[in-house]
Amino acid sequence: MSHYAWVLEVRPGYEAEYQKRHDEIWPEMLETLRAAGLRNYNIFRHGLHLFGYFETDDLAAAQEHLANCAVNKRWADFMGPIMKVEIDPATNFPYLLPLQWRMD
C-alpha cells in the first residue's frame, strides 16, 4: 500500500460550506472513493488550506476510475465553485506531494 497527499484551498468565506458539504457527503461519492481503491482518506484544514491524505494499492487505477466516474464528475462540479484546485496535466488529478519522511 502506498501513501499519498495533496494540498488544495477553500475559497475565502466558504470554510463553513466546505465543512457542511463533507458532513453531508453523498453516499454514492463514498462508494466511488471505495470502488477506486482509496482507503484511510482524511482531509484536514488550516485556514483556507486543505491537506488531503489517502492510501491505495494502485494509484493509476484509482485515478483512472475517478476520471471516468460520473459521480466524481458531479462532485467536482459541486465543489469546484468553493475551491481552488491545481490539476496536474500529466495525470488530470490534483498535484500529489512527494513523501519526505515516514515512520512506521
C-alpha distances in whole Angstrom, upper triangle without the diagonal:
4,7,10,14,17,21,23,27,29,32,35,37,34,32,33,32,29,28,30,29,25,27,28,25,26,25,24,22,20,19,19,16,14,16,14,10,10,10,11,13,16,19,21,25,27,30,30,26,23,20,17,13,10,7,6,5,8,10,13,13,13,15,17,17,18,21,23,23,26,25,23,26,28,26,26,29,30,28,29,33,31,29,29,26,25,24,22,25,22,20,22,19,20,19,16,16,16,14,17,16,13,15,13
4,7,10,14,17,20,24,26,30,32,34,31,30,31,31,27,27,29,27,24,26,28,25,26,25,24,22,20,20,19,16,15,17,14,11,10,10,11,12,15,17,19,22,24,28,27,23,20,17,14,11,9,6,6,6,8,8,12,13,12,14,17,17,17,20,22,22,26,24,22,24,27,25,24,28,28,26,27,30,29,26,26,23,22,21,19,22,20,17,19,17,17,16,12,13,12,10,13,13,11,13,12
4,7,11,14,17,21,23,27,29,31,28,26,28,28,24,24,26,25,22,24,26,23,24,24,24,21,19,20,19,15,15,17,15,12,10,10,9,10,12,14,16,19,21,24,23,20,17,13,11,7,6,5,7,9,10,9,13,15,13,14,17,18,17,20,22,22,25,24,21,24,26,23,22,26,26,24,25,28,26,23,23,20,20,19,18,21,19,17,19,15,15,14,10,10,10,8,11,11,10,12,12
4,7,11,14,17,20,23,26,28,25,24,26,25,21,22,24,23,20,22,24,21,23,23,22,19,18,19,18,14,15,17,14,13,10,11,10,9,11,12,14,17,19,21,20,17,14,11,8,6,5,6,8,11,11,9,12,14,12,12,16,16,15,17,20,20,23,22,19,21,23,20,19,23,24,21,21,24,23,20,19,16,16,15,14,18,16,14,15,12,11,10,7,7,8,8,11,12,12,14,15
4,7,10,14,16,20,22,24,22,20,22,22,19,19,22,21,18,21,23,20,22,23,23,19,18,20,18,15,17,19,16,15,12,12,11,9,9,9,11,13,15,18,17,13,10,7,5,4,6,9,11,14,14,12,15,17,14,14,17,18,16,18,21,21,23,22,18,20,22,19,18,21,22,19,19,22,20,17,16,14,13,14,14,17,17,14,15,12,9,9,6,5,8,8,11,12,13,15,17
4,7,10,13,16,19,21,19,18,21,20,17,18,21,19,17,20,22,19,21,23,22,19,18,21,19,16,18,20,17,17,14,15,14,11,11,9,11,12,14,16,14,10,8,6,5,7,9,12,14,17,17,13,16,18,15,14,17,18,16,17,20,20,22,21,17,18,20,17,15,19,19,16,16,19,17,14,12,10,10,11,11,15,15,13,13,10,7,6,5,6,9,11,13,15,16,19,20
4,7,10,13,16,18,17,15,18,18,15,16,19,18,17,20,22,20,22,24,24,20,20,23,21,18,21,23,20,20,17,18,16,13,12,9,10,10,11,12,10,7,5,5,6,9,12,15,18,21,20,17,19,21,18,17,20,21,18,19,22,22,24,22,18,19,21,18,16,18,19,15,15,17,15,11,10,9,9,11,12,16,17,16,15,12,8,8,8,8,11,13,15,17,18,21,23
4,7,10,13,15,13,13,16,15,12,14,17,16,15,18,20,18,20,23,23,19,19,22,20,18,21,23,20,21,18,19,18,15,13,10,10,9,11,11,8,6,5,7,8,12,14,18,20,23,22,19,20,22,19,17,20,21,18,18,22,21,22,20,17,17,18,15,13,15,16,12,11,13,11,8,6,6,7,10,12,16,18,16,15,12,8,9,10,11,15,17,18,21,22,24,26
4,6,9,12,10,10,13,13,10,13,16,15,15,18,19,18,21,24,24,20,21,24,22,20,24,26,23,24,21,22,21,17,15,11,11,9,9,9,5,5,5,9,11,14,17,21,23,26,26,22,24,25,22,20,23,24,20,21,24,23,23,22,18,19,19,16,14,15,15,11,11,11,9,6,5,7,9,12,15,18,21,19,17,15,11,13,14,15,18,20,21,23,24,27,29
4,6,8,6,6,10,9,7,10,13,12,13,15,17,16,19,22,23,19,20,24,22,21,24,26,24,25,22,23,22,18,16,12,11,9,10,8,5,6,7,11,13,16,19,23,25,28,28,25,26,27,24,22,25,25,21,22,25,23,23,21,18,18,18,15,13,14,13,10,10,9,6,4,6,9,12,15,18,21,23,22,19,17,14,16,17,18,22,23,25,26,27,29,31
4,6,6,7,11,10,9,12,14,14,15,18,19,19,21,25,25,22,23,27,25,24,27,29,27,29,26,27,25,22,19,16,15,12,13,10,7,9,11,14,16,20,23,26,28,32,31,28,29,30,27,25,27,27,23,24,26,25,24,23,20,20,19,17,15,15,14,11,10,8,5,5,6,10,13,16,20,22,25,24,21,19,16,18,20,21,25,26,28,30,31,33,35
4,6,7,10,11,11,13,15,16,17,19,21,21,24,27,28,25,26,29,28,27,30,32,30,32,28,29,27,24,21,18,16,13,12,9,7,10,12,16,19,22,25,29,31,35,34,31,32,33,30,28,31,31,27,27,30,29,28,26,24,23,22,20,18,18,17,14,13,11,8,9,10,14,16,20,23,25,28,27,25,23,20,21,23,23,27,28,29,31,32,34,36
4,6,8,8,10,12,13,14,16,17,19,20,23,26,27,24,26,29,28,27,30,32,31,33,29,30,28,25,22,18,17,14,14,11,9,13,14,18,20,24,26,30,32,36,36,33,34,35,31,30,32,32,28,29,31,29,28,26,24,24,22,20,19,18,16,14,14,12,9,11,13,16,19,22,26,28,31,30,27,25,22,24,25,26,30,31,32,33,34,36,38
4,6,5,6,9,10,10,12,14,15,16,19,22,23,21,22,25,25,24,27,29,28,29,26,27,25,22,19,16,15,12,13,11,9,12,12,16,18,21,23,27,29,33,33,30,31,32,28,27,29,28,25,25,28,26,25,22,21,20,19,16,16,15,13,11,11,10,6,8,11,14,18,20,24,26,29,27,24,22,20,22,23,24,28,29,31,32,32,34,36
4,5,5,6,9,10,11,12,14,15,19,22,23,20,21,25,24,23,25,28,27,28,25,25,23,19,17,13,12,9,10,8,7,10,10,14,15,19,21,25,28,31,31,29,31,31,27,26,29,28,25,26,28,26,26,23,21,22,20,17,17,17,15,12,13,12,9,10,12,15,18,21,24,27,29,27,25,22,20,22,22,23,26,27,28,30,30,31,33
4,5,5,6,9,10,10,12,14,17,20,22,20,20,24,24,23,26,28,28,29,25,25,23,20,17,14,13,11,13,11,11,13,13,16,17,21,23,26,29,33,33,30,32,32,29,28,31,29,26,27,29,27,26,23,22,22,20,17,18,18,15,13,15,14,10,12,15,18,21,24,27,30,32,30,27,25,22,24,25,26,29,30,31,32,32,33,34
4,5,5,6,9,10,10,12,15,18,20,17,19,22,22,21,24,26,26,27,24,24,23,20,18,15,15,13,15,14,12,14,14,17,17,21,22,26,28,32,32,29,31,31,27,26,28,27,23,25,26,24,23,20,19,19,17,14,15,15,11,10,12,11,8,11,14,16,20,22,26,28,30,28,25,23,21,24,24,26,29,30,32,33,33,34,35
4,5,5,6,9,10,10,14,17,18,15,16,20,19,18,21,23,23,24,21,21,20,16,14,11,11,10,13,12,10,12,10,13,14,17,19,22,24,28,28,25,27,27,23,23,25,24,20,22,24,22,21,18,16,17,16,12,13,13,11,8,11,10,7,8,12,14,17,19,22,25,27,25,22,20,17,20,21,22,26,26,28,29,29,31,32
4,6,5,6,9,10,13,16,18,15,16,19,20,18,21,23,23,24,20,20,18,15,13,10,10,9,12,12,12,13,11,14,14,17,18,22,24,28,28,26,28,28,24,24,27,25,22,24,26,23,23,19,18,19,18,14,15,16,13,11,14,14,11,12,15,17,20,22,25,28,29,27,25,22,20,22,22,23,26,27,28,29,28,30,30
4,5,5,6,8,12,15,17,15,15,19,19,19,21,24,24,25,22,22,20,17,15,13,14,13,16,16,15,16,15,17,17,19,21,24,26,30,30,28,30,29,26,25,28,26,22,24,26,23,22,19,18,19,17,14,15,16,13,11,15,14,12,14,17,19,22,24,27,29,31,29,26,23,22,25,25,26,30,30,32,32,32,33,33
4,5,5,6,9,12,14,12,13,16,16,16,18,21,21,22,19,20,19,16,15,13,14,14,17,17,15,16,14,16,16,18,19,22,24,27,27,25,27,26,23,22,24,22,19,21,22,19,18,15,14,15,13,10,12,13,9,8,12,12,10,12,16,17,20,21,24,27,29,26,23,21,19,22,23,25,28,29,31,32,31,32,33
4,5,5,8,11,13,10,10,14,15,13,16,18,18,19,16,16,15,12,11,10,12,12,16,16,15,15,13,14,13,15,16,19,21,24,25,23,25,24,20,21,23,21,18,20,22,19,18,15,14,16,14,11,13,14,11,10,13,15,12,13,16,16,20,21,24,26,28,24,22,19,18,21,21,22,26,26,28,29,28,29,29
4,6,9,11,14,12,12,15,17,16,17,20,21,21,19,18,17,14,13,12,13,14,17,18,17,18,15,17,16,17,18,21,23,27,27,26,28,27,23,24,26,24,21,23,25,22,21,17,17,19,17,14,16,18,14,13,17,18,15,16,20,20,24,24,27,30,31,28,26,23,22,24,24,25,29,28,31,31,29,30,30
4,6,9,11,11,11,14,15,15,17,19,20,21,19,19,18,16,15,14,16,17,20,21,20,20,18,19,18,20,20,22,24,27,28,26,28,27,23,23,25,23,20,22,23,20,19,15,15,17,15,12,15,16,13,13,16,17,16,17,20,21,24,25,28,30,31,28,26,23,22,26,26,27,30,31,33,33,32,33,33
4,6,8,7,7,11,11,11,13,16,16,18,16,16,16,13,13,13,15,17,20,21,20,20,17,18,16,17,17,19,20,24,24,22,24,23,19,20,21,19,16,19,20,16,15,12,12,14,12,9,12,14,11,11,15,16,15,16,19,19,22,22,25,27,28,25,22,20,20,23,23,25,28,28,31,31,30,31,31
4,5,5,7,9,10,11,13,14,16,17,16,17,17,15,16,16,19,20,24,25,23,23,20,21,18,19,18,21,21,24,24,23,24,22,19,19,21,17,15,18,18,14,13,9,11,13,11,9,12,14,11,12,16,18,17,18,21,20,23,23,26,27,28,25,23,21,21,24,24,27,30,30,33,33,32,33,33
4,5,5,6,9,10,11,12,14,16,15,15,16,15,16,17,20,22,26,27,26,25,22,22,19,20,18,20,20,22,23,22,24,21,18,19,20,17,15,18,18,14,14,10,12,15,13,11,15,17,15,16,19,21,21,21,24,23,26,25,27,29,29,26,24,22,22,26,25,28,30,30,33,34,32,33,32
4,5,5,6,9,10,10,12,14,14,15,17,16,17,18,22,23,27,28,26,26,22,23,20,20,18,19,19,21,21,20,21,19,16,17,17,14,13,15,15,11,10,7,9,12,11,10,13,15,14,15,18,21,21,21,23,22,24,23,25,26,27,23,22,20,21,24,24,27,30,30,33,34,32,33,32
4,5,5,6,9,10,11,13,12,13,15,13,14,15,18,20,24,25,23,22,19,19,16,17,15,17,17,19,19,18,19,17,14,14,15,12,10,13,13,10,10,6,7,10,9,7,10,13,12,12,15,18,18,18,20,18,21,20,22,23,24,20,19,16,17,21,21,23,26,27,30,31,29,31,30
4,5,5,6,9,10,11,10,11,12,10,12,14,17,20,23,25,23,22,19,18,15,15,13,15,15,18,18,17,19,17,14,15,17,13,12,15,16,12,13,10,10,13,13,11,13,16,15,15,18,21,20,19,22,20,22,21,23,25,25,22,20,18,18,21,21,23,25,25,29,29,27,28,27
4,5,5,6,8,10,10,11,14,13,15,17,21,23,27,29,27,26,22,21,18,18,15,15,15,17,17,17,18,16,13,15,15,12,11,15,14,11,12,10,10,14,14,12,15,18,17,17,20,23,23,22,24,22,24,23,24,26,26,22,21,19,20,23,22,25,27,27,30,30,28,30,28
4,5,5,6,9,9,11,14,13,15,17,20,23,26,28,26,24,21,20,17,17,14,15,14,16,15,14,15,13,10,11,12,8,8,11,11,8,9,7,7,11,12,10,13,15,15,16,18,21,21,20,22,20,21,20,21,22,22,18,17,15,17,20,20,23,25,25,29,29,28,29,28
4,5,5,7,6,8,11,9,12,14,17,20,23,25,24,22,18,17,13,13,10,11,10,13,13,12,14,12,8,10,12,9,8,11,12,10,12,10,8,12,13,11,13,16,16,15,18,21,21,19,21,18,20,18,19,21,21,17,16,14,15,18,17,19,22,22,25,26,24,26,25
4,5,5,5,7,10,10,13,16,19,22,26,28,27,25,21,19,16,14,11,11,10,12,12,13,15,12,9,12,13,10,10,14,15,12,15,13,12,16,17,15,17,20,19,19,21,25,24,23,24,22,23,22,22,24,23,20,19,17,18,20,19,21,23,23,26,26,24,25,24
4,5,7,10,13,13,17,19,22,25,29,31,29,27,23,22,18,17,14,13,11,12,12,13,13,10,8,11,11,8,9,13,12,10,13,12,11,15,16,15,17,20,20,20,22,26,26,24,26,23,24,22,22,23,23,19,19,17,19,21,20,23,25,25,28,28,26,28,26
4,6,9,13,12,15,17,21,24,27,29,27,25,21,20,16,15,12,11,9,10,9,9,10,7,5,8,8,6,7,10,10,9,13,12,10,14,16,15,15,19,19,19,20,24,24,22,23,20,21,18,19,20,19,15,15,13,16,18,17,20,21,21,25,26,24,26,25
4,6,10,10,14,17,20,23,27,29,28,25,21,19,16,14,10,8,6,7,7,8,10,8,6,10,11,9,10,13,14,13,16,15,14,17,19,17,18,22,22,21,23,26,26,24,25,22,22,20,20,22,20,17,17,15,17,18,17,19,20,20,23,23,21,23,21
4,7,7,10,13,17,20,23,26,24,22,18,16,12,10,6,6,5,8,9,9,11,10,7,10,12,11,10,14,15,14,17,15,13,17,18,16,17,20,20,19,21,24,23,21,22,19,20,19,19,21,20,16,17,14,15,16,14,16,18,17,21,21,19,21,20
4,5,9,12,16,19,22,25,24,22,18,16,12,9,6,5,6,9,11,11,15,14,11,14,16,14,14,17,19,18,20,18,16,20,21,18,19,23,22,21,23,26,25,23,24,21,22,21,22,24,23,20,20,17,17,18,16,17,19,17,21,20,18,19,17
4,6,10,13,16,20,23,22,20,16,14,10,8,5,6,9,12,14,14,17,17,14,16,19,18,17,20,22,20,23,20,18,21,22,19,20,24,23,21,23,26,24,22,23,21,22,22,23,25,25,21,22,18,18,19,16,17,18,16,19,18,16,16,15
4,7,10,14,17,20,19,17,13,11,7,6,4,7,9,13,14,13,17,16,13,14,17,16,14,18,20,18,20,17,15,18,19,16,17,20,19,17,19,22,20,18,20,18,19,19,20,23,23,19,19,16,15,16,14,15,17,16,19,19,17,18,18
4,7,10,14,16,16,14,10,8,6,5,6,10,13,16,18,16,19,20,16,17,20,19,17,20,22,21,22,19,17,20,20,17,17,20,19,17,19,21,19,17,18,17,19,19,21,24,24,21,21,17,15,16,14,15,17,16,18,18,17,18,18
4,7,10,13,12,10,7,6,4,6,9,12,15,19,20,18,21,21,18,18,21,20,18,20,23,21,22,19,17,19,19,16,16,19,17,14,16,18,16,14,15,14,16,17,19,23,23,21,20,16,14,15,14,14,17,17,19,19,18,20,21
4,7,10,10,8,6,5,6,9,12,15,18,22,23,21,24,25,21,21,25,24,21,23,26,25,25,23,20,22,22,18,18,21,19,16,18,19,16,14,15,15,17,19,21,25,25,23,22,19,16,17,15,15,18,17,18,19,18,20,21
4,6,7,6,5,6,9,12,15,19,22,25,26,23,26,27,24,23,26,26,23,25,28,26,27,24,21,23,23,19,18,21,19,15,17,17,14,12,14,14,17,19,21,25,26,24,23,20,16,17,17,16,19,19,20,21,21,22,24
4,6,5,7,8,11,14,18,21,25,28,29,26,29,30,27,26,29,29,26,28,31,29,30,27,25,26,26,22,21,23,22,18,19,19,16,14,14,16,18,21,23,26,28,26,25,22,18,18,18,17,20,20,20,21,21,23,25
4,6,8,11,14,17,21,24,27,31,31,28,31,32,29,28,31,31,27,29,32,30,30,28,25,26,26,22,21,23,21,17,18,18,14,13,13,16,18,21,23,27,29,27,26,23,19,20,20,19,22,23,23,24,25,27,29
4,7,10,13,17,20,23,26,30,30,26,28,30,26,25,28,28,25,26,29,28,28,25,23,23,23,20,18,19,18,14,15,14,11,9,10,12,14,18,20,24,26,24,23,20,17,17,18,18,21,22,23,25,26,28,30
4,7,10,13,17,20,23,27,26,23,25,27,24,22,26,26,23,24,27,26,27,25,21,22,23,19,18,20,19,15,15,16,12,10,10,11,13,16,18,21,23,22,21,18,14,14,15,14,17,18,19,21,22,24,26
4,6,10,13,17,20,23,23,20,23,24,21,19,23,23,20,21,24,23,24,22,19,20,20,17,15,18,17,13,14,15,12,10,10,10,12,15,17,20,22,20,19,15,12,13,13,13,16,17,18,20,20,22,24
4,7,10,14,17,20,21,18,21,22,19,18,22,22,19,21,24,23,24,22,19,21,22,18,17,20,19,16,16,18,16,13,13,12,13,15,16,20,21,19,18,15,12,12,11,10,13,13,15,16,16,19,20
4,7,10,13,17,17,15,18,19,15,15,19,18,16,18,21,20,22,19,16,18,20,16,15,19,18,15,16,18,16,14,14,12,13,14,16,19,20,17,17,13,10,11,9,10,13,13,15,16,16,18,19
4,7,10,14,15,13,16,17,14,15,18,18,16,19,21,21,23,21,18,20,21,18,18,21,21,18,19,22,20,17,17,15,16,16,17,20,20,17,18,14,12,12,10,10,12,11,14,14,13,15,16
4,7,10,12,10,14,14,11,12,16,15,14,17,19,19,21,19,16,19,21,18,18,21,21,19,20,23,22,19,19,17,18,17,17,20,20,17,17,14,13,13,11,12,13,12,16,16,14,16,16
4,7,9,9,12,13,10,12,16,15,15,18,20,19,22,20,18,21,23,20,20,24,24,22,23,27,25,23,23,20,20,19,19,22,20,17,18,15,15,15,12,13,14,13,16,15,13,15,14
4,6,6,10,9,8,10,13,12,13,16,18,17,21,19,17,20,22,20,20,24,24,23,24,28,27,24,24,21,21,19,19,21,19,16,17,15,15,16,13,15,15,14,18,18,16,18,16
4,7,9,9,9,12,13,13,15,17,19,19,22,22,20,22,25,23,23,27,28,26,27,31,30,27,27,24,24,22,20,22,20,17,19,17,18,18,15,17,17,16,19,19,17,19,17
4,6,5,6,9,10,11,12,14,16,17,20,20,18,20,23,22,22,25,26,25,26,29,29,26,26,23,22,19,18,19,17,14,16,14,16,16,14,16,16,16,20,21,19,21,20
4,5,5,6,9,10,11,12,14,15,19,19,16,18,21,20,19,22,24,22,22,26,26,23,22,19,18,16,14,16,13,10,13,11,12,13,11,13,14,15,18,19,18,21,21
4,5,5,6,9,10,10,12,14,18,18,16,17,21,20,19,22,24,23,23,27,27,24,23,20,18,15,14,14,12,9,11,10,13,14,12,15,16,17,21,22,22,25,24
4,5,5,6,9,10,11,12,16,17,15,17,20,19,19,22,24,23,23,27,27,25,25,21,21,17,16,17,15,11,13,12,15,16,15,18,19,20,24,25,24,26,25
4,5,5,6,9,10,11,14,14,12,14,17,16,16,19,20,20,20,24,24,22,22,18,18,16,15,16,15,11,12,10,13,14,13,16,18,19,22,23,22,25,24
4,5,5,6,9,10,13,14,11,12,16,15,14,17,19,18,18,22,22,20,19,16,15,12,12,13,11,8,8,7,10,12,12,15,17,18,22,24,23,26,26
4,5,5,6,9,12,13,11,12,16,16,15,18,20,20,20,23,24,22,22,18,18,14,14,14,12,9,9,10,13,15,15,19,20,22,26,27,27,29,29
4,6,5,6,10,11,9,11,14,14,14,17,19,19,19,23,24,22,22,19,19,16,16,17,16,12,12,11,15,17,17,20,22,23,27,28,27,30,29
4,5,5,8,9,6,8,11,11,10,13,15,15,15,19,20,18,19,16,16,14,14,15,15,11,10,9,12,15,15,19,21,22,26,27,27,29,29
4,6,8,10,7,8,11,12,11,13,15,16,15,19,20,18,18,15,15,12,13,13,13,9,8,8,12,14,16,19,22,24,27,29,29,31,31
4,7,9,8,8,11,13,12,14,17,17,17,21,23,21,22,19,19,16,17,16,16,13,11,12,15,18,19,23,25,27,31,32,32,34,34
4,5,5,6,9,10,11,13,14,16,16,20,21,20,21,19,20,17,18,18,18,15,13,13,16,19,20,24,26,28,31,32,32,34,33
4,5,5,6,9,10,11,12,14,15,18,20,19,21,19,20,18,20,20,21,18,15,15,18,21,22,26,29,30,34,35,34,37,36
4,5,5,6,9,10,10,12,14,17,18,18,20,18,20,18,21,21,22,19,16,15,17,21,22,25,28,29,33,34,33,35,34
4,5,5,6,9,10,10,12,15,16,15,17,15,17,15,17,18,19,15,13,12,14,17,18,21,24,26,29,30,30,32,32
4,5,5,6,9,10,10,13,15,15,16,14,16,14,16,17,18,15,12,12,14,18,19,23,26,28,31,33,32,35,35
4,5,5,6,9,10,12,14,14,17,15,18,17,20,20,22,19,16,15,16,20,22,25,28,30,33,35,34,36,36
4,5,5,6,8,11,12,12,14,13,16,16,18,20,21,18,15,14,14,18,19,22,26,27,30,32,31,33,33
4,5,5,6,9,10,10,11,10,13,12,15,16,18,16,12,11,12,15,17,20,24,25,28,30,30,33,33
4,6,5,8,10,10,12,12,15,14,18,18,21,18,15,14,15,18,21,24,27,29,32,34,34,36,37
4,6,7,8,10,13,13,16,17,20,21,23,21,18,17,16,20,22,24,28,30,32,34,34,36,36
4,6,6,6,10,10,14,14,18,19,22,20,16,15,14,17,19,21,25,27,29,31,31,33,34
4,6,5,7,8,11,12,16,17,20,18,15,14,13,16,18,21,24,26,29,31,31,34,35
4,6,8,10,13,15,19,20,23,21,18,17,16,19,21,23,27,29,31,34,34,37,38
4,7,10,13,16,19,21,24,22,19,18,16,18,20,22,26,27,29,31,32,34,35
4,6,10,12,16,18,21,19,16,14,12,15,17,18,22,24,26,28,29,31,33
4,7,10,13,16,18,17,15,13,11,12,15,16,20,22,24,27,28,31,32
4,6,10,12,15,14,11,9,7,9,12,14,17,20,22,25,26,29,30
4,7,9,12,11,10,8,6,7,10,12,16,19,21,24,25,28,30
4,6,9,8,6,5,4,6,10,12,15,18,21,24,25,29,30
4,5,6,5,6,6,5,8,11,14,17,20,23,24,28,29
4,6,5,8,9,9,12,15,17,20,23,26,27,31,32
4,6,8,10,9,11,14,16,19,22,25,26,29,30
4,5,8,8,10,13,15,18,21,24,24,28,28
4,7,9,11,15,17,20,23,26,26,30,30
4,6,8,12,14,17,20,23,23,26,27
4,6,9,13,15,18,21,21,25,26
4,7,9,13,15,18,19,23,24
4,7,9,12,15,16,19,21
4,6,9,12,13,17,19
4,6,9,11,15,17
4,6,8,11,13
4,7,11,14
4,7,10
4,6
4
